[in-house]
């Protein structure tokens, strides 16, 4: 780096990522050193006059933040694969480069998707609660029965990196058919699983398990709604590890309460965190996790290092390991 670069880091991140920044020549780091999100006021003050910003998916980076930063801001690096928290039009207008962290969290998120699917379809949280509260009285032929993967049809909404990684892990369970839907067919992604590209309605009708792993876009926002759930089998299980806004939660609640679908597992919600009095949390057939898809020590550390590397490369005018091309 030819001259001092001032950067603002919006949260306490894994030490490996901070080490990359602190050891970079000419890099001056200011950090909101807390597990909790940076308050808006502190974010606006912290970013002022900085050349670089390292943020998380819980930070809303909009025109107000960009104005507070001023014309000095050249690079935004987000420690996430998603970027719906970034006002990309405003960022592009100002010629700011953006780095993100795809690929490195694919395996961890796919593992969590499978874990959530199994926990939901085999009713694990319910079963644990029964053991703790005295509901386990004897062996009963139909008690705590759920749904198995062997011989099933799995429908994946969004057969990208994570969708493929989920399918790869589910195949050995004896899944009979894979269906997928998205903006267009991806034969090169589907070949490994002999997955069939179908309209979203057919996917809903024929799948025993529906897994959402797509990006949040104007097209996918609210796509899993009353109409979608009404097409699903009464024995089907719905899993979302993408973004909360892909699902209309009121419609999902109605589908679960009415028995339109059997169960749902969510790692993402709207809002996050979900209020503790939210109706979905009162349902036995809905398993909700606190957005922990990428939460392994190794993955979060790798994400932090990649976010730092992206930021430094951008500030040096070099090509980033992973740049979001606007």
N, C-alpha and C positions, 0 to 999 in steps of 0.2 A: 504494500500500500504506500503510495507516494506521499500522502498527507494524512493527518489524523482523521479518523472516521468515528463519529459519535453515533451510537446505536441505543435504542430503547428496547428492553425485553419485558414483555407484559406480565410475566409470571415466574415463579420459581420452577425451573425446568431441570431435568436430570443433569447432574454435575458434569458429565462428559460433554454435553453441549456447551455449557458455560465455559469449560476449560478451553474449548476450541476458540471461543471468542476472546477470552482473557489472554491467551497466549499469542494471538495474532498481533503482529507489529502494527502500532498506530491505531489500534481499535480501542476506543473509550466506551465502556459499557455502563449504562444506567439500567437498573432492574427494579421492577416491583417484586420484592422478595417475599412472596406469600403463596400459600396453597390456594388462597381464594382469589377470584378475579379482581383485576385492577378496577377501582371505582372510576367512573367516567371522567370525573374532574381530574384525577391523577393521570389518566391516560392522555387527556388533552394537554396537560402540563408536561408530561414526560416526553411526549413525541415532538414537542416544539424545538425546531432548529436541528433535529437529528437527520442524519443521512440514511440511516437504516432502522427498520422496525421488525422485530421478531415477535409474532403474535400467535395466539391460539384460536381454535374455532369458536370459543365463547366470547371473543372480542369482536364487536361490530365496528368494522373499519369502513366508515362512510365519509361523505364529503366534509362533515364537521371535523373529523379526525385529520383528514388530509389538509384542510385549511389550517388547522392548529399546527400541523407539522411545518407547513410553509414550503416554499420552492426547493428547499435543501433536500427534501426526502427523495431518494433515488431508488430504494429497494425495500420491498415488503416480503418477508419470509414467514410463511405460516407453517406451524408444526402440526400439519393435518393433511389428509388426502383431499378432504372437501374444501370448497372455497366459496360456499354460498354466504359466508359472513363478510365477504369482501365486495365492496361496490366497484366491480370490475370496469364498468363504463367510465366512472370518475377517475379510476386509477390509470386506465389507458389514456384518457384525455390529457393527463398530466405527465405522460411518458415515464411512469414508474414501473420498474420491473418486478415481477412476482415469482417467488420460489415456493414450492410445496413439497410434500413428502409422500408420493405414491409408492407402490410396490413394497416398501419396507414393512407396512402393516398388513399386507395381504394375508399372510399365513395366520397371524394372531387373530385377525377378524374372522377368517374362515373357521378356525378352531372354535371360537366363541359362538359363531352362528350354529355350528353343529351341536355344541354343548347346550345352547338355548333350545334348539329343536328337540333334542332328546329329553331335556328337563321338562319341556312343555308337553310333548306327546306321551311321555311315560309318567307325568304328574309328580315329578320328584319333590318340588317344594310342598305340595299337598301332603305327600307321603311322610316327609320329614316332620311336618306339623302334627300329623296324626300320632306319630311315635312319641312326640314331646307332650301331647295333651291327653294321652290316654285313649285315643281313638282306636289304637291297635289292640283288639281284644282276642282275636283268634284268626286262623287262616280261613279266608272266605273265597269261594270260587270267582266271584265277580267284583270283589272289592278292589279299588285302586287300579282297575284295568284302564289301559290307554291304547295307543295305536303304534304299531311297529312299522319299520321301514322296508322290511323284506317283501318283495313283490309289488312295491308301491310305485306310484307316479309322482315325481317331484317336479314342480314348476318353478323356474327361476326368473324373476323379473330383473333383467340387467345381467347379461352373461359377459361381464367384463372380467378384470383380474380377480376380484373377490368372488364373483359368481362362479367362475371356473374352478377356483380353489375349493369352494364349497362342494361343487359337484364331484370333484376329484376325491374328496374325503367321504362323500356319501355313497359313492359307487360300490365300495366293498361291503356295505351293509346289505347289498342285494336289491337295490332299487332297480325296478324293471324298466321304467321309462323316464327320460328327462325331457321336459318341454321348456322352452324359453321364449321370452318376448322382449322387445326393445324397439329402438327407433328403426333398426334394419337388421336383416339376417347377418349372422357372423359365422359362416360355415367353417372358417379356420379355427374358431374357438369351440365350435360345437362338435367337431369330428370325433374328438377323444371320447365323448360320452354318447355318441349317436343322438345328440339332442335335436329335437325337432322345433323349428321356429314356427310359432302359432300366434294368432291374434290374442290379445289379452283376455277376451271373453272365453275363448276355448281353453286357455290356460287355467282360468278360474274354474270352469266346469269340470275339467278332467283331472286336476291335480289332487292328490291326497295331502300333499304338503306344498304350501306356497311360501317361497323364500324371496324377500325383497332385498336386492343388493345393488340397486341402480343409484345413479347420482340424482340429486334434487335439481330439477330444471322446471321451467314453466310447464312443460309437457307432463312431467311426472308428479307435480304438486297436486295432492289430493286425489290421485288416481285410484287409490284403494278406498273406495267409498261404498255407499249403500248398494249401488248398482253392481259393483264388483263382488261384494260379499254375498249378494242375493244369488249369484251364479255358482258360488262354491258349494261343495258337498257338505251335508250336515256333519259328516265325520271328519272333515278336513281341518288341518292345523295351519295357522298363518304365522309367519315369522318375519320380523323386520329388523335388520341391522344396518340399514342405510341412513336415512334421515327421517325424523319424526313427521315432517310436513308432507311426506308422500302418502300418509294415511289420514283419513278423516276419522278422528278418534271417537266422535259421537256415534258415527255409523258403525265403527268397530264394536263399541260398547253394546249397541242395540243388537248386533249380530251375535255377540257372545251371550247376552242375556236371553235372547229369544231362541237360542239353540240353532240358529242359522248356520253357524260353524261350531266346531267342537272346542277349540282352544286357540289362544294366541300367545306368542312370546315376543317381547319388544326390548331391544337394547337402546332404542332411541324414541323420544317422545316430543310432544309440543305442549307446554314449554319444557325445558330442562333446567333445573330438576322439576319433576312432576309434583304438584302440591300433594301433601300427604292425605288430604281429604278427597282426592280425585276419585270419581266413581270406578274407574278401571282397577284401582288398587283394592277395591272391595270384592272383586270377583275371584273365585277359586280357580277358574279356568283361564286366567290371564297372568303370565309370568313377566314381570318387568324388572329389568336390570338398569343400572345407572350409567349407561353409555361407556361400557368397559371393553368394547371390541378389540382395541389395540393394547389393552392393559396387561402386558407382560413386561417384566423389568428390561429384558433385552430389547424388545420392540420400542419401548418409550425412549430408551437410551439412544438407539439407532436413529429414531425420529429427531431427537434433539440435535444430534451431531449433523444430520443431513440438513436440518433447518439452519444451523450455524454455518455450514459449508456453503449453502445456497446464498445466504446473506453476504458472506465475505466475498464470494466469487462475483456477485452482483456489484458490490461496492468497488471491487478492483477492475470492473469493466470486463471481466472474463465470462466465459459461458458457465452457467450454473449446472450442477449435477442434475437438478430437476427444475426447469423453468416452465411456468405456465405461460404459453404463448398467447398474447392477447390480440 
